[in-house]
Amino acid sequence: MANDGTDGRQAGAATAATAQASLGGIALLLFACLPYVLMVGMLPDAGEFPNEGGGEARMAWGFQQFWAYAACGATVVLLALALWRASRPAGIAGWARQTLPVLAPAACAAMVFAIAQGFEQPGPWLPLVPTLLPPVIAVYALLRCLPALSRWLKRAQIDGVAIGLIAALSLAVIPLWLLDAASYPRRLERHHAELAAADAAARAAGEQEEQALRAKFAHLGPNSSLRDYLEGQYWYLSGVDVLAGARQVNSRQSDAIGMLDDGMILDLTDLWRLDLQPTQNFCAAYGKALAARFGRSDIGRGSAFLDLLNGQFPNMHWLREGHCDLDGPIGEIDARLSWMIESKDPSGAAANDPASYYSRWGVSRETVEATRVKLTGFRGAR
């Protein structure tokens, strides 16, 4: 018996010695690693569920499917070519070579079926097929492309184990699919219950927060600050007249000047509705804040800049009626608008090219020019 074992090992070593390494096959196996990693990364998780979310979520789900199929196809092609390079006469036994034309397409079909059903009803078991099949095929091809790795193993044993594993994993797609399909309704029901519980908790938290904000607003009064009342504008409380309360604040005049000095002009678009007095100090504070935000700051340009500026027009009209002189800050704003009209397009487009202008600023030249015309109506105190 010992002699027979020795003779078997010598025969296996002699067979391995006759086979030569396939550098091309090894290169194909290395190339197959990239699409394989991509495919595994694109496989859906058991905690994901299709047809959820809006249009963007469904588009992302579709792209995920596309890349999973594309990566699967590339992986299978590269592995099949590597097996073909390894199936030279001294690499893979004749009976094993005869099974490859059937086994390789069957493995590919099993992977595609597993991916397709995984995206229809994601589960924990089906991803095992596309995850495990490529490494088994790759190891088998590597052993045959590098005979030195298996010189002490019988070729018939390697071929038999590898072919058996590939066939078993390919056939396993059926029972694994049945397992996932059987558990999917329960997992989907549990998922919907979790979403409903989360939604109910969010609604309860929102209601609790709204009650706290309403209580906070109810405690405000004439001795509160204007900042506290204007902060209430961002609470979006229905049935609450924030401006009516702000008009009752005893210190609203000095509070408004302080907020303007702090550069909070964007929070004060309703100054004209707060029963304030356009005193000299008030006009100076507003003019300084107006020039700083719209005449000198580089924050915001184009349509957003014009929208914010238009929001200040009621204030500017009220202050002009109150004999405020805003010529200085308006001149700075007008200079900025003039620069938006006259500055050259970096692309070299003509100055009268409306498409290029809109692409650059997000607003038409006519809109900017109309804004300049409106500004001229606020020059000079009445």
Legacy VTK file of the C-alpha trace (Angstrom):
# vtk DataFile Version 3.0
C-alpha trace
ASCII
DATASET POLYDATA
POINTS 382 float
0.000 0.000 0.000
2.852 2.394 0.842
4.393 1.814 -2.554
1.081 2.495 -4.253
0.786 5.856 -2.423
4.345 6.724 -3.317
3.715 5.851 -6.952
0.519 8.014 -6.916
2.364 11.001 -5.566
5.160 10.526 -8.073
2.636 10.280 -10.894
0.882 13.449 -9.689
4.215 15.222 -9.456
5.150 14.036 -12.922
1.828 15.260 -14.328
2.253 18.626 -12.615
5.753 18.825 -13.974
4.493 18.421 -17.521
2.021 21.288 -17.090
3.272 24.825 -17.519
2.141 27.993 -15.776
-0.339 30.151 -17.683
0.567 33.793 -17.191
-2.355 34.840 -19.354
-4.775 32.937 -17.150
-3.309 34.498 -14.018
-3.650 37.964 -15.548
-7.297 37.263 -16.365
-7.917 36.223 -12.770
-6.384 39.463 -11.521
-8.537 41.495 -13.899
-11.628 39.617 -12.659
-11.093 40.899 -9.106
-12.276 44.437 -9.925
-15.689 43.587 -11.409
-16.183 40.937 -8.739
-15.692 43.483 -5.949
-18.044 45.874 -7.746
-20.676 43.171 -8.168
-20.576 42.181 -4.489
-20.794 45.849 -3.499
-23.892 46.339 -5.651
-25.798 43.336 -4.285
-28.830 44.425 -2.234
-28.802 43.901 1.493
-31.534 41.978 3.273
-32.534 45.236 4.967
-33.236 46.964 1.648
-36.607 46.905 -0.053
-37.470 47.864 -3.659
-40.044 50.437 -4.763
-39.477 52.690 -1.774
-38.730 56.387 -1.731
-39.193 58.899 -4.515
-38.013 59.016 -8.084
-34.368 59.572 -7.182
-34.350 56.540 -4.886
-35.842 54.358 -7.621
-33.351 55.648 -10.166
-30.527 54.820 -7.752
-31.989 51.323 -7.317
-32.066 50.894 -11.099
-28.450 52.038 -11.473
-27.463 49.632 -8.716
-29.082 46.797 -10.669
-27.369 47.845 -13.870
-23.909 47.839 -12.315
-24.564 44.519 -10.578
-25.470 42.857 -13.887
-22.620 44.540 -15.777
-20.065 43.528 -13.145
-21.457 39.993 -13.062
-21.106 39.681 -16.828
-17.526 40.970 -16.796
-16.592 38.664 -13.930
-18.030 35.583 -15.617
-16.356 36.343 -18.952
-12.936 36.847 -17.365
-13.253 33.699 -15.237
-14.403 31.665 -18.248
-11.395 32.862 -20.244
-9.106 31.996 -17.333
-10.584 28.478 -17.209
-10.123 28.179 -20.953
-6.450 29.116 -20.577
-6.126 26.560 -17.772
-7.814 23.760 -19.714
-4.834 22.981 -21.918
-4.095 19.247 -22.267
-1.823 19.109 -19.231
-3.953 21.405 -17.074
-7.473 20.013 -16.677
-8.505 16.404 -17.156
-10.427 15.521 -20.294
-13.704 14.676 -18.554
-13.552 17.956 -16.620
-12.916 19.932 -19.819
-16.020 18.389 -21.321
-18.179 19.617 -18.417
-16.973 23.230 -18.611
-19.074 24.243 -21.671
-22.161 23.262 -19.673
-21.021 24.142 -16.164
-19.793 27.683 -16.889
-23.092 28.872 -18.492
-25.019 27.153 -15.697
-22.977 29.013 -13.076
-23.555 32.281 -14.950
-27.291 31.631 -15.129
-27.391 30.846 -11.402
-25.610 34.114 -10.586
-27.876 36.182 -12.841
-30.974 34.519 -11.396
-29.752 35.151 -7.850
-29.078 38.826 -8.620
-32.445 39.288 -10.330
-34.412 37.691 -7.500
-32.267 39.511 -4.946
-33.385 42.854 -6.369
-37.005 41.690 -6.500
-37.066 40.324 -2.955
-33.796 41.059 -1.125
-32.827 38.371 1.323
-29.848 37.051 3.291
-29.274 33.782 1.405
-29.375 34.365 -2.354
-26.364 36.756 -2.362
-24.245 33.772 -1.285
-24.418 32.337 -4.818
-22.853 35.295 -6.717
-20.549 35.919 -3.764
-19.096 32.389 -3.462
-19.222 31.042 -7.011
-16.564 33.357 -8.543
-13.950 32.650 -5.814
-14.434 28.880 -6.227
-14.017 29.150 -9.997
-11.049 31.495 -9.552
-9.248 29.152 -7.119
-9.831 26.216 -9.466
-8.461 28.182 -12.422
-5.510 29.405 -10.364
-4.540 25.876 -9.330
-4.592 24.804 -12.972
-2.795 27.953 -14.186
-0.071 27.471 -11.561
0.529 23.703 -11.397
3.248 24.215 -8.788
0.552 25.032 -6.226
-0.966 21.557 -6.561
1.999 19.354 -7.348
1.325 17.170 -4.275
-2.397 16.794 -5.065
-3.934 14.424 -7.554
-5.342 16.178 -10.593
-8.475 14.039 -10.510
-9.150 15.078 -6.925
-8.804 18.799 -7.699
-11.012 18.521 -10.778
-13.638 16.478 -8.945
-13.820 18.747 -5.894
-13.864 21.932 -7.973
-16.495 20.707 -10.447
-18.601 19.413 -7.565
-18.435 22.710 -5.671
-19.300 24.750 -8.757
-22.235 22.469 -9.542
-23.438 22.469 -5.918
-23.319 26.255 -5.626
-25.099 26.636 -8.955
-27.868 24.281 -7.888
-28.069 25.851 -4.430
-29.703 28.906 -6.000
-33.071 27.100 -5.955
-33.329 26.248 -2.224
-31.765 29.579 -1.248
-34.305 31.405 -3.413
-37.132 29.472 -1.748
-35.797 30.377 1.700
-35.609 34.087 0.870
-39.010 34.075 -0.836
-40.593 32.410 2.190
-39.125 34.899 4.671
-39.639 38.036 2.537
-43.298 38.734 3.476
-42.467 38.628 7.189
-39.413 40.850 6.736
-41.429 43.301 4.624
-44.207 43.413 7.219
-41.683 44.016 9.984
-40.042 46.744 7.906
-43.364 48.523 7.363
-44.116 48.268 11.067
-40.743 49.846 11.882
-41.403 52.673 9.413
-44.831 53.289 10.898
-43.395 53.338 14.419
-40.650 55.748 13.367
-43.195 57.992 11.649
-45.434 57.993 14.716
-42.467 58.799 16.946
-41.465 61.670 14.638
-45.003 63.065 14.675
-45.134 62.823 18.457
-41.769 64.568 18.753
-42.917 67.263 16.333
-46.105 67.859 18.283
-44.169 67.998 21.529
-41.717 70.500 20.033
-44.566 72.618 18.676
-46.223 72.677 22.106
-42.930 73.779 23.656
-42.526 76.544 21.055
-46.098 77.725 21.542
-45.526 77.854 25.299
-42.309 79.790 24.719
-44.088 82.230 22.425
-46.966 82.619 24.880
-44.505 83.792 27.553
-43.220 86.610 25.326
-44.535 90.077 25.994
-43.813 93.805 25.782
-40.716 93.386 27.948
-39.251 90.706 25.664
-36.728 91.537 22.954
-37.421 92.009 19.283
-34.986 89.179 18.535
-37.133 86.744 20.509
-40.228 87.648 18.530
-38.523 87.574 15.135
-37.081 84.178 15.985
-40.684 83.020 16.182
-41.012 83.613 12.431
-38.889 80.495 11.875
-41.057 78.308 14.106
-43.871 78.231 11.524
-46.593 78.135 14.176
-50.053 78.292 12.671
-52.436 80.831 14.138
-49.633 82.894 15.713
-49.171 86.531 14.636
-45.477 87.100 15.272
-45.429 90.647 13.887
-48.368 91.726 16.024
-46.451 90.675 19.108
-43.247 92.296 17.845
-45.069 95.618 17.459
-45.794 95.559 21.203
-42.117 95.194 22.266
-41.097 98.250 24.295
-37.459 98.132 23.167
-38.108 97.318 19.530
-36.516 100.543 18.251
-33.181 99.997 19.983
-33.378 96.238 19.369
-33.790 96.779 15.636
-30.809 99.156 15.549
-28.729 96.609 17.462
-29.691 93.820 15.059
-28.798 96.026 12.084
-25.439 96.825 13.654
-24.880 93.063 13.967
-25.548 92.632 10.224
-28.906 90.857 10.684
-30.603 92.783 7.899
-31.874 89.595 6.238
-33.884 88.845 9.398
-35.475 92.280 9.228
-37.355 92.287 5.938
-40.511 93.461 7.802
-39.074 96.528 9.495
-41.702 98.656 7.786
-44.450 96.707 9.567
-43.107 97.048 13.135
-44.238 100.630 13.940
-40.663 101.877 14.164
-39.449 105.439 13.853
-37.057 106.238 10.940
-34.749 108.324 13.135
-31.303 109.445 12.068
-29.629 106.670 14.059
-32.012 104.114 12.601
-31.411 105.298 9.027
-27.644 105.213 9.551
-27.757 101.684 10.975
-29.948 100.438 8.133
-27.834 102.089 5.449
-24.655 100.602 6.889
-26.155 97.096 7.031
-27.620 97.468 3.526
-24.288 98.480 2.018
-22.376 95.765 3.870
-24.690 92.943 2.789
-25.630 93.956 -0.754
-22.962 96.404 -1.837
-19.722 94.907 -0.560
-20.258 91.254 0.381
-19.402 88.586 -2.194
-21.805 86.123 -0.555
-24.580 85.268 -2.983
-24.873 86.414 -6.565
-27.265 86.088 -9.416
-30.906 85.239 -8.785
-30.438 84.574 -5.040
-28.807 87.982 -4.582
-31.598 89.743 -6.456
-34.319 87.899 -4.528
-32.826 88.975 -1.196
-32.394 92.521 -2.447
-36.003 92.679 -3.630
-37.051 91.582 -0.157
-35.585 94.833 1.180
-37.487 97.090 -1.233
-40.498 97.594 1.123
-38.091 98.678 3.872
-36.288 101.041 1.531
-39.562 102.536 0.344
-40.728 103.081 3.951
-37.420 104.692 4.944
-37.446 106.990 1.928
-40.963 108.094 2.876
-39.538 108.751 6.335
-36.903 111.096 4.865
-33.958 108.691 5.162
-31.074 109.299 2.792
-29.954 105.950 1.340
-28.024 107.316 -1.635
-24.679 106.002 -0.386
-25.594 102.321 0.072
-27.843 102.373 -3.009
-24.908 103.677 -5.032
-22.765 100.757 -3.868
-25.489 98.271 -4.761
-25.977 99.891 -8.149
-22.249 99.634 -8.825
-22.389 95.928 -8.093
-25.361 95.444 -10.408
-23.576 97.458 -13.085
-20.587 95.151 -12.731
-22.890 92.138 -13.169
-24.061 93.644 -16.457
-20.790 94.952 -17.869
-18.191 92.388 -16.700
-16.851 90.128 -19.419
-17.869 86.498 -19.546
-14.866 84.248 -18.704
-15.877 81.967 -21.568
-15.416 84.796 -24.050
-19.086 84.846 -25.018
-20.498 88.044 -26.447
-21.966 90.560 -23.997
-25.375 90.297 -25.675
-25.527 86.494 -25.517
-28.587 85.861 -23.281
-27.996 82.118 -22.882
-24.407 82.620 -21.749
-25.439 85.417 -19.389
-28.166 83.328 -17.789
-25.809 80.370 -17.453
-23.326 82.608 -15.668
-25.637 84.441 -13.266
-28.821 82.370 -13.148
-30.813 85.465 -14.079
-31.422 87.449 -17.264
-29.730 90.735 -18.079
-33.167 92.399 -18.347
-33.945 91.417 -14.743
-30.728 92.990 -13.483
-31.406 96.162 -15.465
-34.976 96.323 -14.119
-33.604 96.032 -10.572
-31.305 98.984 -11.197
-34.292 101.006 -12.380
-36.200 100.174 -9.185
-33.229 101.246 -7.061
-33.224 104.712 -8.601
-36.691 105.256 -7.111
-35.211 105.002 -3.602
-32.537 107.646 -4.068
-32.802 110.899 -2.185
-34.910 111.538 0.912
-38.402 112.920 0.346
LINES 1 383
382 0 1 2 3 4 5 6 7 8 9 10 11 12 13 14 15 16 17 18 19 20 21 22 23 24 25 26 27 28 29 30 31 32 33 34 35 36 37 38 39 40 41 42 43 44 45 46 47 48 49 50 51 52 53 54 55 56 57 58 59 60 61 62 63 64 65 66 67 68 69 70 71 72 73 74 75 76 77 78 79 80 81 82 83 84 85 86 87 88 89 90 91 92 93 94 95 96 97 98 99 100 101 102 103 104 105 106 107 108 109 110 111 112 113 114 115 116 117 118 119 120 121 122 123 124 125 126 127 128 129 130 131 132 133 134 135 136 137 138 139 140 141 142 143 144 145 146 147 148 149 150 151 152 153 154 155 156 157 158 159 160 161 162 163 164 165 166 167 168 169 170 171 172 173 174 175 176 177 178 179 180 181 182 183 184 185 186 187 188 189 190 191 192 193 194 195 196 197 198 199 200 201 202 203 204 205 206 207 208 209 210 211 212 213 214 215 216 217 218 219 220 221 222 223 224 225 226 227 228 229 230 231 232 233 234 235 236 237 238 239 240 241 242 243 244 245 246 247 248 249 250 251 252 253 254 255 256 257 258 259 260 261 262 263 264 265 266 267 268 269 270 271 272 273 274 275 276 277 278 279 280 281 282 283 284 285 286 287 288 289 290 291 292 293 294 295 296 297 298 299 300 301 302 303 304 305 306 307 308 309 310 311 312 313 314 315 316 317 318 319 320 321 322 323 324 325 326 327 328 329 330 331 332 333 334 335 336 337 338 339 340 341 342 343 344 345 346 347 348 349 350 351 352 353 354 355 356 357 358 359 360 361 362 363 364 365 366 367 368 369 370 371 372 373 374 375 376 377 378 379 380 381
